[in-house]
Amino acid sequence: MRKNFRLTINVIACAVAVATFSVAVLSITGQQRAPAAQVTSPAYQPKRMADGHPDLNGIWQAMVTANWDLQDHDAQPGPHPEVMGAYGAGPAGQSVVEGGEIPYQASALQKKKQNFEKRAMVDVSSDKKWHEIGDPEIKCYMPGVPRITYMPFPFQIVQGSGPSILMAYEFASSTRIVRMNYKQEAPTPSWMGWSRGRWEGDTLVVDVSGFREETWFDRAGDFHSDELHVIERYTPMSPYHLMYEATIEDPKVYTRPWKISFPLYRRMEKNIQLLEFKCVPFTEEMLYSRFNKRAGN
């Protein structure tokens, strides 16, 4: 009797173990799903402003390596490894481009390669050559949109009750104003473009145009023309992160519009604040030293 009882217990235990293992395997392979109510959670409801729109106030930062290269890239030495060593090296990173690659026209792809080869060169001897070579970042120019968003510096969204939203950036103390529900076109081309915003549900959509053609997208030499048009989307996903998307079109350079996307994370340190990175003094020797030497002769 006791032997039969033990046998029954063992059979039941084995059956339970097999059933548990089967459910785990099926769940992993996607062949069996729990009821929807168990695997889905209610959509995130962000904190809201008095006007009912999501409150995006805060200091945010991207944690991607897109400023080195928007596309997949290996770790690599900088332009002058004999001087900078590992200090000037760039990290490996994954593409933030939807589909993996930027859809360049053939002639534009050649220019991108030339940009990369001359990314650390500068020539300010004449106005005509000033912007022909060298990454604008190395010269401390405002980086433009969307590059300013994924540089390795935080930025702050200041959203009040008025008709505009301020975005302030640590790099070069750059700023831009998002004019909400605004119709006027850009009065003149500028480094940071002309930003007009609107809400689509809980997503802040920013239409940016009126760019100068000199800005680059990264240190790999990815570039655009004066017909660049960017549509950004900022969507709150939790109290601690936004999903950022930017659709980029430029008929002079690309075969079709393309998109980048990545999370922006809220900086949560105690007493966090936006600091200064005024880089102009860091560039003066590189840009103008040869002229100073001539003046001293």
FIMAR-337141 format. One record per residue: residue in one letter; x, y, z of N, C-alpha, C, O in turn. Coordinates in steps of 0.001 Angstrom, whole numbers, padded with zeros to 6 digits, always signed. Example, Ala and Ser with C-alpha at 12.3 -4.5 7.8 and 13.67 -1.06 7.14 Angstrom:
BEGIN
A+013190-005690+007800+012300-004500+007800+013200-003300+007800+014236-003319+008465
S+012850-002250+007080+013670-001060+007140+012900+000030+007870+013409+001138+008039
! end
This chain:
BEGIN
M+000837-001202+000000+000000+000000+000000+000872+001253+000000+000678+002180-000786
R+001840+001239+000913+002736+002377+001011+003536+002545-000269+003814+003665-000696
K+003914+001388-000896+004666+001436-002134+003827+002049-003258+004318+002857-004046
N+002567+001653-003316+001676+002197-004354+001464+003703-004162+001405+004465-005128
F+001350+004112-002901+001152+005540-002613+002347+006368-003101+002185+007424-003714
R+003557+005854-002809+004767+006566-003261+004832+006633-004777+005227+007649-005349
L+004438+005532-005427+004449+005504-006887+003491+006544-007459+003799+007224-008438
T+002329+006651-006830+001338+007636-007293+001867+009057-007144+001709+009879-008046
I+002487+009344-006016+003060+010664-005769+004123+010990-006804+004172+012103-007328
N+004978+010009-007099+006046+010238-008081+005483+010510-009471+005980+011375-010192
V+004438+009761-009844+003812+009967-011152+003215+011361-011244+003357+012035-012264
I+002542+011800-010171+001948+013140-010168+003025+014213-010260+002882+015180-011007
A+004098+014042-009501+005190+015029-009508+005812+015136-010893+006108+016231-011371
C+006007+013971-011538+006572+013980-012888+005639+014687-013862+006086+015448-014720
A+004350+014434-013725+003378+015066-014621+003370+016576-014463+003290+017316-015443
V+003453+017033-013195+003483+018472-012929+004743+019096-013523+004690+020171-014120
A+005877+018413-013354+007143+018938-013870+007109+019042-015385+007537+020042-015960
V+006582+017972-016045+006496+017986-017505+005579+019098-017980+005889+019802-018940
A+004446+019253-017303+003501+020299-017700+004106+021682-017541+003941+022546-018403
T+004814+021889-016421+005455+023189-016173+006508+023489-017236+006595+024602-017754
F+007312+022456-017549+008352+022633-018569+007736+022942-019937+008241+023788-020674
S+006647+022254-020265+005991+022452-021563+005445+023869-021692+005581+024507-022736
V+004819+024357-020607+004276+025715-020638+005395+026730-020810+005259+027701-021555
A+006531+026489-020095+007661+027424-020197+008213+027448-021609+008489+028517-022153
V+008378+026250-022219+008914+026178-023571+007979+026841-024565+008411+027610-025423
L+006679+026534-024440+005711+027114-025362+005634+028621-025223+005441+029332-026210
S+005785+029115-023990+005754+030564-023773+006945+031230-024425+006822+032296-025029
I+008130+030580-024298+009345+031150-024865+009263+031185-026383+009656+032170-027009
T+008738+030077-026991+008688+029999-028449+007518+030750-029033+007415+030886-030252
G+006634+031240-028185+005502+032015-028662+004337+031162-029129+003385+031694-029699
Q+004381+029830-028903+003311+028952-029359+002110+028976-028424+001010+028584-028815
Q+002309+029425-027218+001194+029543-026284+001335+030855-025556+002407+031161-025034
R+000291+031624-025510+000329+032930-024876-000668+032977-023734-001726+032349-023773
A-000298+033744-022712-001245+033974-021625-002343+034891-022124-002145+035568-023132
P-003481+034944-021474-004537+035866-021869-004012+037290-021950-003110+037675-021206
A-004584+038064-022858-004100+039426-023104-004041+040257-021845-003138+041078-021681
A-004991+040055-020955-005036+040861-019734-003813+040619-018861-003453+041464-018041
Q-003165+039446-019039-002003+039128-018209-000698+039621-018815+000260+039860-018079
V-000629+039783-020152+000640+040144-020779+000703+041607-021195+001779+042094-021543
T-000392+042305-021170-000388+043716-021533-000717+044559-020321-001426+044122-019414
S-000196+045767-020317-000477+046697-019230-001102+047942-019829-000900+048220-021012
P-001843+048687-019057-002465+049904-019592-001425+050849-020144-000314+050917-019617
A-001762+051589-021207-000849+052566-021795-000428+053564-020729-001220+053956-019872
Y+000848+053971-020801+001378+054909-019820+000631+056236-019906+000430+056784-020989
Q+000233+056730-018767-000448+058025-018677+000506+059027-018050+000720+058993-016838
P+001086+059920-018849+002086+060850-018312+001463+061934-017439+000269+062224-017521
K+002303+062513-016611+001902+063707-015868+001553+064797-016871+002191+064913-017918
R+000544+065594-016550+000045+066554-017538+000135+067994-017036+000116+068281-015840
M+000233+068879-018029+000209+070309-017768-001248+070759-017590-002176+069968-017760
A-001428+072020-017251-002784+072546-017039-003629+072463-018306-004854+072370-018232
D-002970+072495-019483-003721+072432-020737-004045+071006-021164-004642+070795-022219
G-003652+070024-020348-003975+068634-020637-002916+067885-021419-003013+066666-021556
H-001905+068572-021939-000858+067909-022702+000212+067339-021768+000364+067829-020649
P+000951+066321-022198+001987+065729-021346+003024+066758-020900+003385+067668-021645
D+003484+066588-019681+004531+067441-019115+005888+066829-019470+006266+065791-018928
L+006609+067467-020370+007919+066973-020805+009069+067699-020126+010227+067491-020487
N+008775+068534-019163+009823+069275-018468+010846+068321-017857+010491+067292-017282
G+012113+068679-017991+013156+067870-017389+014438+067946-018191+014503+068590-019238
I+015456+067275-017678+016745+067173-018359+016871+065758-018900+016704+064785-018165
W+017164+065651-020185+017133+064382-020894+018475+064134-021576+019240+065065-021829
Q+018746+062865-021869+019996+062557-022559+019859+061240-023315+019279+060278-022811
A+020405+061211-024538+020469+059976-025319+021676+059161-024870+022696+059722-024470
M+021560+057840-024936+022652+056951-024540+023095+056105-025728+023369+054914-025583
V+023163+056722-026894+023586+056040-028105+024901+056642-028600+025336+057685-028112
T+025528+055981-029568+026804+056460-030111+026618+057087-031492+027557+057139-032286
A+025410+057560-031774+025096+058091-033101+025920+059317-033460+026109+059591-034645
N+026416+060064-032480+027224+061236-032813+028529+060837-033501+029085+061618-034273
W+029018+059634-033229+030202+059138-033934+029809+058621-035319+030496+058877-036308
D+028694+057892-035372+028225+057363-036653+026791+056889-036453+026520+056089-035558
L+025874+057378-037281+024470+056971-037176+024273+055491-037463+023334+054875-036959
Q+025163+054920-038276+025026+053532-038689+025940+052629-037852+026740+053118-037054
D+025819+051325-038038+026674+050374-037327+028142+050738-037518+028561+051077-038624
H+028927+050669-036441+030342+051007-036556+031159+050313-035473+030682+050076-034363
D+032382+049999-035820+033330+049414-034870+034026+050519-034081+034008+051685-034474
A+034631+050137-032977+035515+051069-032278+036666+051410-033211+037149+050549-033946
Q+037107+052666-033184+038142+053075-034132+038985+054202-033559+038529+054935-032682
P+040217+054346-034049+041067+055435-033575+040549+056769-034068+039811+056828-035051
G+040930+057838-033394+040574+059169-033828+041474+059642-034953+042318+058880-035425
P+041312+060887-035395+042113+061407-036511+043614+061462-036218+044423+061361-037141
H+044003+061622-034929+045428+061748-034597+045770+060794-033442+046026+061251-032328
P+045777+059486-033692+046061+058525-032609+047474+058663-032058+047729+058289-030913
E+048397+059195-032859+049770+059360-032379+049864+060420-031286+050841+060461-030539
V+048847+061278-031193+048815+062321-030165+047807+061989-029063+048094+062137-027875
M+046624+061539-029481+045515+061364-028535+045412+059962-027962+044860+059781-026876
G+045936+058955-028677+045811+057595-028183+044351+057204-027978+043499+057487-028820
A+044071+056546-026846+042702+056121-026563+041781+057298-026252+040562+057171-026370
Y+042351+058455-025852+041530+059640-025566+040712+060055-026791+039573+060503-026658
G+041286+059906-027961+040605+060358-029165+039856+059268-029901+039295+059520-030967
A+039833+058060-029354+039184+056940-030035+037670+057025-029911+037141+057633-028981
G+036980+056405-030868+035522+056385-030849+034993+055012-030474+035609+054009-030835
P+033871+054929-029761+033320+053648-029337+032580+052945-030465+032143+053577-031427
A+032445+051635-030338+031597+050879-031260+030139+051203-030970+029796+051622-029865
G+029293+051009-031959+027884+051299-031729+026987+050680-032781+027434+050283-033857
Q+025718+050610-032447+024712+050051-033340+023949+051164-034050+023802+052270-033529
S+023469+050849-035243+022752+051828-036049+021449+052259-035378+020742+051440-034791
V+021142+053549-035470+019842+054054-035026+018959+054354-036241+017867+054906-036106
V+019447+053984-037427+018718+054228-038668+017771+053069-038942+018176+051907-038909
E+016519+053386-039212+015551+052350-039554+015991+051669-040852+016188+052335-041868
G+016144+050341-040818+016646+049613-041971+018154+049493-041994+018694+048748-042811
G+018856+050210-041113+020298+050040-040951+021167+051005-041722+022242+051365-041242
E+020738+051451-042925+021599+052276-043760+020883+053532-044234+019665+053539-044412
I+021656+054596-044435+021135+055852-044955+021043+055741-046485+022027+055370-047124
P+019897+056053-047079+019713+055866-048528+020293+057018-049359+019554+057839-049902
Y+021613+057061-049446+022283+058119-050204+022114+057936-051712+022035+056812-052207
Q+022061+059042-052425+022295+059023-053856+023781+058737-054077+024605+059047-053217
A+024122+058152-055212+025508+057711-055449+026502+058857-055330+027552+058694-054710
S+026196+060001-055906+027121+061137-055855+027276+061669-054440+028361+062107-054057
A+026200+061634-053662+026255+062120-052283+027070+061193-051394+027731+061650-050462
L+027030+059903-051673+027804+058950-050877+029292+059217-051016+030041+059051-050053
Q+029730+059626-052193+031131+059962-052391+031533+061181-051558+032628+061225-050998
K+030648+062156-051481+030929+063343-050662+030999+062974-049186+031825+063519-048454
K+030145+062059-048741+030184+061618-047338+031558+061022-047016+032109+061278-045946
K+032110+060229-047939+033427+059634-047722+034511+060704-047648+035423+060612-046826
Q+034414+061704-048494+035383+062804-048472+035281+063581-047164+036295+063985-046595
N+034055+063790-046690+033869+064471-045403+034603+063737-044285+035278+064354-043461
F+034460+062414-044267+035092+061629-043204+036613+061755-043268+037267+061900-042235
E+037168+061701-044459+038620+061782-044611+039165+063130-044131+040300+063206-043661
K+038363+064191-044246+038820+065539-043903+038123+066078-042647+038072+067290-042436
R+037597+065192-041830+036767+065613-040701+037505+066447-039672+036893+067271-038991
A+038825+066247-039544+039596+066981-038532+040442+068090-039134+041296+068656-038452
M+040215+068409-040410+040946+069498-041050+040137+070780-040963+038906+070754-040930
V+040844+071900-040926+040161+073195-040941+040930+074153-041829+042153+074067-041944
D+040204+075067-042455+040828+076112-043261+039920+077328-043207+038899+077385-043893
V+040293+078286-042401+039484+079496-042251+040157+080681-042928+039929+081832-042556
S+040994+080390-043932+041736+081450-044596+040863+082288-045525+041223+083414-045870
S+039713+081740-045930+038806+082510-046777+037375+082069-046508+037132+080939-046086
D+036441+082962-046754+035032+082644-046526+034558+081502-047423+033686+080729-047027
K+035114+081389-048614+034681+080355-049541+035085+078957-049071+034373+077987-049331
K+036220+078849-048383+036717+077544-047936+036344+077213-046494+036557+076091-046034
W+035794+078181-045792+035580+078052-044354+034846+076758-043983+035218+076087-043021
H+033802+076410-044748+032970+075258-044393+033169+074061-045320+032433+073079-045223
E+034145+074129-046209+034315+073049-047174+034839+071775-046533+034480+070677-046958
I+035673+071905-045532+036253+070724-044886+036097+070848-043370+035953+071947-042833
G+036128+069712-042701+036079+069703-041240+034678+069568-040692+033746+070225-041154
D+034542+068704-039697+033276+068521-038992+032928+069814-038251+033760+070320-037497
P+031731+070360-038442+031354+071572-037706+031476+071426-036190+031702+072414-035491
E+031329+070206-035676+031455+070011-034223+032851+070368-033749+033009+070953-032678
I+033875+070022-034537+035248+070281-034110+035536+071772-034048+036469+072202-033369
K+034721+072574-034768+034882+074028-034779+033967+074723-033778+033972+075950-033672
C+033176+073932-033041+032263+074466-032023+031072+075218-032631+030561+076158-032022
Y+030634+074816-033812+029414+075393-034372+028200+074662-033822+028303+073501-033426
M+027063+075320-033793+025848+074653-033349+025553+073480-034274+025605+073634-035494
P+025241+072300-033713+025236+071066-034503+024020+070854-035390+024053+069996-036272
G+022939+071617-035182+021742+071389-035968+020887+070260-035410+021206+069655-034387
V+019792+069996-036113+018814+068973-035713+018801+067901-036793+018755+068238-037977
P+018841+066627-036430+018666+066073-035085+019956+065858-034294+019888+065374-033164
R+021126+066196-034836+022387+065834-034184+022475+066316-032746+022985+065598-031886
I+021994+067503-032473+022088+068052-031126+021427+067146-030095+021792+067172-028919
T+020457+066344-030530+019699+065487-029613+020498+064287-029145+020316+063836-028014
Y+021388+063751-029993+022117+062535-029613+023606+062760-029382+024372+061800-029307
M+024022+064020-029267+025397+064257-028839+025550+063802-027386+024545+063698-026681
P+026765+063528-026914+026943+063002-025554+026850+064085-024481+027707+064179-023603
F+025815+064889-024563+025552+065963-023614+024045+065974-023320+023248+065632-024192
P+023648+066363-022105+022222+066462-021802+021614+067723-022394+022320+068642-022806
F+020290+067743-022425+019562+068944-022828+018304+069055-021987+017862+068081-021377
Q+017736+070241-021961+016591+070506-021088+015391+070966-021911+015517+071799-022809
I+014230+070408-021587+012967+070860-022158+012281+071741-021123+012058+071321-019988
V+011952+072957-021519+011271+073899-020634+009901+074184-021254+009786+074872-022267
Q+008886+073642-020623+007524+073705-021144+006637+074420-020140+006441+073929-019029
G+006104+075556-020509+005242+076306-019611+003832+076412-020155+003365+075542-020890
S+003167+077479-019786+001782+077674-020218+001690+078514-021489+000599+078715-022024
G+002839+079007-021977+002840+079873-023151+002728+079103-024453+002565+077883-024437
P+002814+079798-025582+002636+079179-026899+003907+078542-027468+003911+078088-028612
S+004987+078506-026678+006250+077965-027177+006889+077044-026137+006609+077143-024943
I+007751+076150-026614+008536+075260-025770+010007+075547-026044+010426+075606-027200
L+010786+075726-024986+012212+075987-025119+012988+074681-024976+012712+073881-024082
M+013960+074472-025863+014902+073367-025723+016293+073962-025604+016771+074631-026520
A+016945+073714-024467+018272+074259-024176+019266+073107-024106+018990+072081-023484
Y+020421+073275-024743+021395+072209-024890+022716+072599-024239+023117+073763-024268
E+023386+071608-023651+024650+071888-022988+025750+072220-023992+026558+073114-023741
F+025797+071520-025122+026858+071758-026102+026714+073154-026703+025679+073498-027274
A+027768+073942-026564+027843+075288-027135+026717+076200-026663+026434+077214-027302
S+026069+075848-025547+024941+076631-025014+023889+076914-026098+023307+077998-026146
S+023661+075924-026959+022693+076071-028043+021266+076048-027494+020990+075419-026472
T+020381+076732-028178+018965+076719-027807+018122+076738-029075+018602+077089-030153
R+016876+076361-028929+015900+076578-029990+014517+076695-029377+014253+076159-028300
I+013653+077389-030064+012284+077594-029607+011352+076820-030529+011407+076971-031750
V+010502+075995-029944+009480+075279-030700+008201+076102-030623+007567+076180-029571
R+007835+076702-031716+006630+077543-031775+005425+076655-032053+005312+076065-033128
M+004530+076563-031081+003413+075646-031183+002312+076209-032081+001931+077375-031986
N+001815+075325-032962+000707+075664-033864+000999+076949-034644+000141+077821-034781
Y+002211+077039-035141+002692+078232-035829+002732+077955-037327+003087+076849-037733
K+002383+078916-038142+002302+078717-039587+003445+079375-040359+003754+078955-041475
Q+004069+080387-039790+005071+081155-040529+006274+080290-040896+006760+079499-040088
E+006745+080456-042135+007925+079738-042592+009188+080386-042030+009149+081505-041517
A+010309+079668-042135+011578+080179-041621+011941+081492-042303+011947+081564-043532
P+012245+082531-041526+012585+083820-042136+013943+083806-042816+014170+084563-043760
T+014856+082947-042344+016195+082851-042930+016818+081525-042493+016473+081030-041420
P+017709+080935-043268+018358+079689-042831+019177+079905-041559+019752+080975-041358
S+019228+078897-040713+019986+078998-039461+020570+077635-039110+020162+076610-039656
W+021531+077640-038192+022208+076403-037804+021251+075413-037151+021361+074210-037387
M+020315+075894-036337+019406+075008-035619+018034+074882-036295+017153+074186-035792
G+017863+075547-037419+016613+075425-038140+015471+076191-037487+015659+076895-036495
W+014298+076041-038058+013077+076736-037639+012092+075673-037183+011643+074859-037989
S+011747+075671-035890+010958+074596-035296+009524+075027-035028+009277+076020-034344
R+008581+074263-035580+007158+074490-035339+006558+073204-034779+006766+072123-035331
G+005812+073324-033678+005330+072139-032993+003821+071994-032997+003077+072949-033222
R+003395+070768-032743+001977+070465-032572+001885+069168-031765+002857+068419-031662
W+000721+068917-031204+000498+067687-030453-000324+066712-031292-001328+067087-031897
E+000112+065473-031316-000680+064380-031875-000904+063394-030744-000056+062543-030479
G-002058+063508-030069-002275+062737-028855-001269+063154-027805-001185+064335-027469
D-000502+062210-027279+000514+062509-026268+001898+062718-026879+002876+062843-026141
T+002004+062758-028182+003289+062919-028857+003497+064365-029291+002648+064951-029962
L+004634+064934-028901+005022+066250-029389+005690+066072-030747+006714+065398-030858
V+005113+066670-031764+005660+066597-033123+006271+067951-033460+005611+068983-033336
V+007528+067946-033885+008240+069189-034204+008695+069129-035661+009478+068260-036045
D+008194+070061-036457+008539+070172-037874+009666+071203-038000+009478+072375-037674
V+010827+070768-038470+012017+071639-038505+012496+071811-039948+012716+070831-040661
S+012653+073056-040364+013133+073365-041708+013992+074623-041625+014289+075099-040529
G+014388+075161-042767+015172+076399-042772+016574+076225-042235+017062+077071-041485
F+017239+075123-042615+018592+074848-042124+019661+075467-043020+019467+075630-044224
R+020782+075803-042411+022006+076020-043180+022513+074652-043618+022298+073659-042924
E+023180+074595-044756+023609+073304-045282+024917+072800-044666+025336+071678-044950
E+025566+073613-043827+026893+073237-043338+026884+072185-042233+027905+071530-042025
T+025790+071996-041524+025820+071052-040409+025920+069613-040906+025454+069281-041996
W+026539+068763-040079+026629+067328-040350+025748+066583-039350+025290+067151-038358
F+025520+065296-039632+024754+064451-038718+025642+063712-037721+025157+063286-036673
D+026926+063551-038020+027816+062784-037142+029264+063001-037556+029550+063729-038507
R+030174+062360-036827+031601+062480-037130+032022+061611-038310+033157+061701-038779
A+031107+060769-038790+031390+059918-039946+031222+060665-041255+031483+060105-042319
G+030789+061927-041201+030667+062728-042403+029297+062717-043041+029129+063265-044130
D+028296+062105-042392+026939+062119-042935+026413+063546-042955+026554+064280-041977
F+025804+063938-044075+025514+065349-044304+024165+065525-044988+023450+064554-045233
H+023827+066776-045295+022571+067117-045959+022799+068379-046791+023898+068933-046807
S+021755+068820-047476+021826+070061-048251+020939+071113-047604+020439+070918-046496
D+020747+072229-048299+019891+073288-047772+018405+072951-047891+017558+073750-047493
E+018080+071774-048435+016688+071348-048530+016313+070337-047448+015282+069671-047544
L+017149+070228-046424+016846+069317-045318+015517+069667-044654+015218+070836-044408
H+014734+068641-044373+013472+068781-043651+013401+067648-042633+013533+066480-042998
V+013194+067982-041364+013186+066996-040281+011862+067093-039528+011410+068185-039186
I+011250+065945-039275+010055+065885-038427+010391+065020-037221+010624+063819-037356
E+010415+065638-036034+010733+064934-034792+009458+064538-034061+008421+065189-034183
R+009562+063454-033299+008446+062995-032474+008984+062623-031090+009881+061788-030978
Y+008443+063237-030043+008808+062964-028655+007590+062349-027965+006582+063027-027768
T+007678+061069-027597+006549+060360-027007+006907+059859-025617+007830+059054-025493
P+006215+060300-024556+006509+059795-023207+006119+058327-023083+004994+057949-023409
M+007048+057502-022613+006824+056066-022471+006797+055614-021014+006265+054550-020697
S+007374+056431-020126+007388+056145-018690+007786+057442-018009+008101+058416-018693
P+007781+057484-016672+008250+058713-016014+009718+059007-016297+010191+060115-016041
Y+010442+058018-016827+011887+058143-016931+012417+058133-018361+013623+058283-018555
H+011571+057964-019362+012106+058018-020726+011048+058408-021744+009855+058152-021586
L+011557+059050-022811+010776+059401-023990+011294+058568-025156+012472+058213-025196
M+010417+058258-026100+010883+057674-027350+011038+058807-028360+010107+059578-028591
Y+012217+058896-028956+012517+059950-029921+012596+059358-031320+013257+058342-031534
E+011921+059995-032271+012005+059608-033669+012236+060865-034505+011746+061943-034167
A+012974+060723-035582+013164+061835-036514+013121+061287-037927+013904+060409-038288
T+012207+061806-038718+012132+061460-040136+012858+062537-040923+012586+063726-040757
I+013783+062121-041778+014691+063030-042475+014464+062905-043976+014468+061804-044527
E+014268+064036-044624+014156+064021-046076+014967+065166-046671+015039+066262-046115
D+015573+064876-047821+016371+065858-048555+016531+065320-049977+017380+064460-050211
P+015742+065804-050920+015773+065251-052287+017078+065481-053026+017335+064831-054040
K+017913+066400-052535+019210+066630-053171+020237+065561-052801+021200+065346-053537
V+020037+064895-051671+021067+064010-051123+020625+062556-051022+021438+061658-051235
Y+019347+062298-050699+018877+060936-050436+017863+060487-051482+017204+061307-052122
T+017750+059182-051643+016810+058623-052614+015385+058569-052080+014437+058415-052849
R+015232+058694-050758+013918+058651-050121+014047+059167-048691+015158+059266-048172
P+012929+059497-048049+012990+059849-046624+013443+058649-045785+013215+057503-046173
W+014079+058904-044645+014527+057839-043758+014358+058282-042302+014164+059463-042015
K+014435+057321-041405+014079+057599-040015+015147+057081-039054+015776+056050-039295
I+015339+057825-037951+016138+057344-036825+015246+057308-035592+014268+058051-035506
S+015588+056437-034631+014810+056378-033388+015658+055793-032267+016515+054941-032503
F+015409+056259-031042+016096+055782-029845+015436+056420-028624+014720+057411-028768
P+015658+055879-027432+015085+056478-026222+015898+057675-025744+017104+057758-025974
L+015223+058584-025084+015851+059660-024324+015555+059398-022855+014406+059147-022491
Y+016578+059452-022008+016412+059114-020600+016459+060363-019721+017272+061264-019929
R+015574+060390-018748+015552+061500-017798+016734+061397-016850+016974+060332-016282
R+017469+062472-016670+018555+062501-015705+017968+062649-014309+017211+063581-014036
M+018325+061720-013432+017671+061629-012133+018584+061971-010959+018190+061796-009805
E+019804+062458-011233+020690+062767-010116+020114+063873-009230+019355+064726-009690
K+020485+063839-007971+020042+064868-007032+020588+066229-007479+021771+066353-007799
N+019743+067222-007500+020108+068591-007890+020660+068670-009319+021500+069522-009608
I+020199+067800-010203+020674+067818-011580+020325+069150-012236+019227+069676-012056
Q+021263+069679-012990+021025+070919-013717+021862+070920-014977+022855+070200-015080
L+021454+071731-015932+022202+071855-017170+023415+072740-016918+023283+073858-016421
L+024599+072234-017265+025830+072985-017068+026270+073598-018390+025541+073519-019379
E+027440+074200-018421+027902+074884-019621+029022+074111-020307+029917+073574-019654
F+028956+074066-021614+030074+073589-022411+030279+074614-023520+029923+074384-024676
K+030856+075740-023145+031145+076819-024099+032495+076494-024737+033550+076749-024158
C+032437+075930-025932+033637+075344-026510+034449+076293-027389+035494+075894-027902
V+034012+077507-027575+034751+078436-028441+036224+078562-028026+037094+078478-028893
P+036543+078759-026735+037971+078871-026363+038775+077624-026680+039992+077694-026852
F+038090+076464-026761+038814+075218-027037+039230+075106-028500+040071+074276-028845
T+038650+075930-029352+038902+075815-030792+039825+076904-031338+040315+076792-032461
E+040064+077945-030557+040761+079113-031092+042165+078795-031574+042580+079273-032630
E+042904+077993-030815+044272+077663-031214+044268+076876-032521+045087+077123-033406
M+043341+075930-032634+043269+075111-033836+042898+075953-035062+043475+075773-036134
L+041954+076855-034909+041444+077620-036040+042353+078782-036438+042528+079066-037623
Y+042934+079454-035431+043566+080748-035722+045044+080847-035362+045633+081918-035506
S+045653+079769-034903+047030+079881-034418+047995+080385-035487+048884+081181-035185
R+047835+079939-036719+048775+080369-037741+048695+081865-038029+049684+082479-038429
F+047516+082445-037824+047372+083877-038021+048024+084635-036866+048588+085710-037067
N+047948+084080-035665+048595+084718-034513+050112+084707-034675+050777+085674-034304
K+050659+083647-035215+052101+083558-035428+052561+084606-036428+053612+085225-036261
R+051774+084793-037452+052136+085801-038442+052117+087205-037829+052969+088046-038115
A+051112+087423-036976+051013+088753-036346+052188+089019-035430+052576+090171-035235
G+052768+087948-034857+053886+088121-033936+055213+088338-034623+056174+088754-033977
N+055296+088071-035911+056566+088248-036629+056895+089709-036897+057930+090009-037492
! end
